[in-house]
Amino acid sequence: MENSDILKAVLERTSIRNFEKRKKIPEELLRKILVAGIRAPSAGNIQPRTFIIAKDEAVRKRLYELCEDQAFMNDAPVWIVVCVDLHRHLKAARVTGVEYDYTGILPYTMSVLDVALSLENMTIAVESLGLGSVMIGSIIEHPEETRMILKLPEHCLALCILCIGYPKRKPETREKWNYEIIVCEDAYRDIQANDVLEYWKKIVLSDLKRGGKIVSPEIVERFLKERNYGKSYSNHYKEDFIKTTNSRLTEFLKKQGFLKN
C-alpha cells in the first residue's frame, strides 16, 4: 500500500453499523488484521494485550446481551474481544524464575495505551482491506460477567469488542473538533463558549445528514435548542451510571490484581 493510501484509510475511516449479514471474511484477511494488532507499538515491548475471536454462538449470545442487544452486531461475522492482559507477562517472568510486582495504576494505564494502539492498527487494517468495523465498549461495564464468559485469568480485563464485516452502507465521516482546538502550541488552550457552540452546530448538522434526514435551518435551530452539548452528554452518560460503573470496575481491577486494595 502506498503512503497516500494509508493516510486515506486513516482520514476516511468511520464506524460501520450496517453490515452485509454474516458475509464471511476470508481467513487470510482476518489474520492480516490480527497481525496488524500484534505489530502495534508497545511500551517496553511487554505487549499486554490478548485478542479473543468470539466464534461460538452461545458465547456471542451472552456477550451480545451484555452489549445492550445492539442488533447490528449480529450481522458482523467477526467479533474480536480485545483484552488488557498482564497475566502473560507476569507468568512469563515467574516461569523464568522471577516474581515481581508489575501492577498498579502505572502498568494498568500503560497497558490500556498499548491496547488502544492495537485497536487503531486493526481498524486501519480493516479499512485498507475494504472491510468495516465498529468498536463496542459496553462490555467494560460488565467486567465480572465477561471474565466468566471468556474464562479470563487474573490480571486480564476485556476492554471492548471490535466487530468486523463487509459494509452494506458506509456513512460519511463524523465531524470533529477544529484543528485549532485540539492542537496547541507550548501550552494548553482552553475553549470558550463560542467554540462549543460552533462545534456542536457542526455535529448536529453532520448527524442529521448521516441519518438521511432533510436538513433545513429551522430543524438545525430546533435541535440546537433541544439538545445542546451539555444536555446531550449528561443524558447519555448519566451520573448514577458513571458512579455505579466506576465502583464496579474499580472493585474488579482490585480483584483481578491490577490495582492494590
Phi, psi and omega in degrees: 000135178286158180304321181296327179290322178297313180297323179298317179297320179294313187284334185256358180296139174213153181292138182252128176234024180215090185258154168291120193306111175052027177296120189296136175264125179306142183302324182293329177288317179299319179297320178298320179296315181293321177296324176300320177294320179295323185279002180295154177302153179211130180299122180067009183056030179286329176055059184278061183213144176224140179247123180247118179276118181274103181254319183297130184297327179293320177295314180300320181298316182291321177293320180302317180296325177290337183264027172066030175051049178283104193305323183298336180302321184294339179279338180284124183288336184238128171240125175246114176276120184260122186245142165280123189225103172261353181301312184298317181297313182292323179290321179299322177293317184296316182287349174255018169093012182233126171254123175211161189260088177259067180223176181109182188294325181291306177301321180297313181297316179297324180292319178297321177298318179297320179295320179299321178295321177295317179300315179298315178302316183292319180294325178288322176298316178304311181300316184292338181267007178080016178257182177224159181212162172212141180264128179252113184264000188298333184293339178296339179282348184228061188296322183290317179297319180293322177302316182291318181298317186263001179055050182283140177280178174300152180065032178221134183222127175283119187267319181194173174243131173260112178268131185230141177188189177271124182292132172280322177214132179255114180288165175295156177294149180280155176291153176233167173303148180301150178310315184293340179278315184282321185265118180246159177243122174071329181205164181293137175251115182281151180275159176244168182304321180298321179299318181294315181298317179296315180296314185295325178295320178296317181297313181300313180298316180297314183291325177295317179294317179299328179278002178074020182271148176289127186249121174236160178305325181294318179296316180299314180298321179296316178297320180296326179284320184284324187224087174277178184305306184298315180297316184298312183285324180289334175282329180282310178256080184292148185299320179298319178297315181298314182295316181296315181291321176304313182297315181297316182291320178299315179296321179294318180297326176290314181298322182277357175090005177290317183241156180266148176290000000 
